[in-house]
Amino acid sequence: MLAKCLIRNYLRQPLDLAKRYGKGSWAVVTGSTGGIGAEYCKQLAKQGFNLVLFGRNKDKLEELDAKLKKDNSQLQTQIVVADFAEDNSAKFYEHLYRKIQKLDISILINNAGAVIPEFFENCKLESAISCSNINMAGPAMLTRMFINDFLKRTSRTAIINVSSLIRVVPSPYIKEYSATKQFLTLFSYYLQDNYGDKIDIQDLNPAVVTTNLSNHQTGPDTITPEHCVTSSLRDLGQEFCTVPAMIHSFIGQMLFVMNKFMKPLYRATFVNDYEMKILRAFYEQHRNKK
Ligand SMILES: NC(=O)c1ccc[n+]([C@@H]2O[C@H](COP(=O)([O-])OP(=O)(O)OC[C@H]3O[C@@H](n4cnc5c(N)ncnc54)[C@H](OP(=O)(O)O)[C@@H]3O)[C@@H](O)[C@H]2O)c1
């Protein structure tokens, strides 16, 4: 385990992704306007991929589009405005698929994600449904829409599912988030077992990344979106289940063992600490609004 971690983080070199998946082919990035999504766009554009930018806010998408094109003069893009919380019907996904089906898509990144920061017994039913639509239905349905095209391509293709390290435990305060991410990881295992010979599947498991979703937390255990995406693209095609930093691998192991064998310690440290952090962030936000 340790050797694998050391090799991954210090010795491994990335593959030539443009050569592997086809230069000028298209990458679909959901949640492209967020911290990790925008970084995937930036790095893939630099490597010569064209981009389908999925997001729910047209202005944010256009702003990202302009910025990416300014830095990459050859880049072609297509913007798709879609709110995964709103609809999970077959018609909704068929409509999205029809918008981009003619493009030579070689990479699908299921990155959009959301957290409901509330105790389960208090959470609004609408938010619970949105969370499962965004974190589970979205990735599963998009993958279903593209899988047959991917299997027909002569070059290899890739699917990255952005899960979370928090899936290894029933995380305090955001239990349904951990559960939806565990779904996504199991879904990736299914894809790997059935299509791994033709499609590079990646189950990406970061702990805290400094983005909106984590309230821009920083500290010795956090990483930047750039670090997260560089690690993901370095491992793509070489490792199925990946954790983007040594410190995150360590945290994952520790949480798993504590939750399984040392419940009181797990509650006294991780749960209390986590809930305090969230409450503090909530009060700070509230104070700043006043
Ligand atoms: N940050 C972390 O600590 C961390 C750790 C582990 C895993 N992850 C995972 O990483 C992925 C990216 O998150 P991030 O950290 O980059 O957070 P982020 O900056 O908040 O980005 C989330 C992205 O998802 C989009 N999104 C949210 N709700 C949506 C909806 N209803 N329909 C369509 N798109 C929606 C957001 O769009 P808007 O720009 O319009 O809000 C944004 O583009 C998520 O799947 C998250 O679970 C994050």
The ligand as an SDF file (V2000), in Angstrom:
LIG
                    3D

 48 52  0  0  0  0  0  0  0  0999 V2000
  -13.7270   20.3420   -2.6250 N   0  0  0  0  0  0  0  0  0  0  0  0
  -13.5600   19.2310   -1.9550 C   0  0  0  0  0  0  0  0  0  0  0  0
  -13.0810   19.2230   -0.8100 O   0  0  0  0  0  0  0  0  0  0  0  0
  -13.9420   17.9200   -2.5730 C   0  0  0  0  0  0  0  0  0  0  0  0
  -13.5000   16.7380   -1.9660 C   0  0  0  0  0  0  0  0  0  0  0  0
  -13.8560   15.5310   -2.5210 C   0  0  0  0  0  0  0  0  0  0  0  0
  -14.6260   15.4840   -3.6650 C   0  0  0  0  0  0  0  0  0  0  0  0
  -15.0600   16.6540   -4.2250 N   0  0  0  0  0  0  0  0  0  0  0  0
  -15.9080   16.5530   -5.4180 C   0  0  0  0  0  0  0  0  0  0  0  0
  -15.3350   17.3130   -6.4500 O   0  0  0  0  0  0  0  0  0  0  0  0
  -16.3490   17.6790   -7.3820 C   0  0  0  0  0  0  0  0  0  0  0  0
  -16.1580   19.1440   -7.7650 C   0  0  0  0  0  0  0  0  0  0  0  0
  -16.3910   19.9590   -6.6310 O   0  0  0  0  0  0  0  0  0  0  0  0
  -15.5360   21.2620   -6.2950 P   0  0  0  0  0  0  0  0  0  0  0  0
  -14.7610   20.9580   -5.0880 O   0  0  0  0  0  0  0  0  0  0  0  0
  -14.8460   21.7540   -7.5100 O   0  0  0  0  0  0  0  0  0  0  0  0
  -16.6960   22.2450   -5.8350 O   0  0  0  0  0  0  0  0  0  0  0  0
  -17.3120   23.5330   -6.5370 P   0  0  0  0  0  0  0  0  0  0  0  0
  -16.2420   24.5170   -6.8060 O   0  0  0  0  0  0  0  0  0  0  0  0
  -18.4420   23.9280   -5.6580 O   0  0  0  0  0  0  0  0  0  0  0  0
  -17.8500   22.9690   -7.9230 O   0  0  0  0  0  0  0  0  0  0  0  0
  -19.0090   22.1870   -8.0210 C   0  0  0  0  0  0  0  0  0  0  0  0
  -19.4780   22.2310   -9.4530 C   0  0  0  0  0  0  0  0  0  0  0  0
  -20.7040   21.4900   -9.5570 O   0  0  0  0  0  0  0  0  0  0  0  0
  -21.6870   22.3320  -10.1690 C   0  0  0  0  0  0  0  0  0  0  0  0
  -23.0290   22.0470   -9.7070 N   0  0  0  0  0  0  0  0  0  0  0  0
  -23.5230   22.1740   -8.4510 C   0  0  0  0  0  0  0  0  0  0  0  0
  -24.8140   21.8910   -8.4450 N   0  0  0  0  0  0  0  0  0  0  0  0
  -25.1680   21.6150   -9.7240 C   0  0  0  0  0  0  0  0  0  0  0  0
  -26.3750   21.2830  -10.3590 C   0  0  0  0  0  0  0  0  0  0  0  0
  -27.5150   21.2550   -9.6960 N   0  0  0  0  0  0  0  0  0  0  0  0
  -26.3870   21.0410  -11.6920 N   0  0  0  0  0  0  0  0  0  0  0  0
  -25.2420   21.1340  -12.4030 C   0  0  0  0  0  0  0  0  0  0  0  0
  -24.0550   21.4610  -11.8650 N   0  0  0  0  0  0  0  0  0  0  0  0
  -24.0270   21.7040  -10.5380 C   0  0  0  0  0  0  0  0  0  0  0  0
  -21.2900   23.7320   -9.7230 C   0  0  0  0  0  0  0  0  0  0  0  0
  -21.9100   24.7170  -10.5420 O   0  0  0  0  0  0  0  0  0  0  0  0
  -21.9720   26.2700  -10.0770 P   0  0  0  0  0  0  0  0  0  0  0  0
  -20.6240   26.8540  -10.4640 O   0  0  0  0  0  0  0  0  0  0  0  0
  -23.0870   26.8270  -10.8580 O   0  0  0  0  0  0  0  0  0  0  0  0
  -22.1960   26.2850   -8.6000 O   0  0  0  0  0  0  0  0  0  0  0  0
  -19.7930   23.6620   -9.9040 C   0  0  0  0  0  0  0  0  0  0  0  0
  -19.4320   23.8150  -11.2490 O   0  0  0  0  0  0  0  0  0  0  0  0
  -17.6790   17.3730   -6.6880 C   0  0  0  0  0  0  0  0  0  0  0  0
  -18.2140   16.1950   -7.2110 O   0  0  0  0  0  0  0  0  0  0  0  0
  -17.2820   17.1610   -5.2500 C   0  0  0  0  0  0  0  0  0  0  0  0
  -18.1620   16.2970   -4.5930 O   0  0  0  0  0  0  0  0  0  0  0  0
  -14.7280   17.8620   -3.7250 C   0  0  0  0  0  0  0  0  0  0  0  0
  1  2  1  0
  2  3  2  0
  2  4  1  0
  4  5  1  0
  4 48  2  0
  5  6  2  0
  6  7  1  0
  7  8  2  0
  8  9  1  0
  8 48  1  0
  9 10  1  0
  9 46  1  0
 10 11  1  0
 11 12  1  0
 11 44  1  0
 12 13  1  0
 13 14  1  0
 14 15  2  0
 14 16  1  0
 14 17  1  0
 17 18  1  0
 18 19  2  0
 18 20  1  0
 18 21  1  0
 21 22  1  0
 22 23  1  0
 23 24  1  0
 23 42  1  0
 24 25  1  0
 25 26  1  0
 25 36  1  0
 26 27  1  0
 26 35  1  0
 27 28  2  0
 28 29  1  0
 29 30  1  0
 29 35  2  0
 30 31  1  0
 30 32  2  0
 32 33  1  0
 33 34  2  0
 34 35  1  0
 36 37  1  0
 36 42  1  0
 37 38  1  0
 38 39  2  0
 38 40  1  0
 38 41  1  0
 42 43  1  0
 44 45  1  0
 44 46  1  0
 46 47  1  0
M  CHG  2   8   1  16  -1
M  END
$$$$
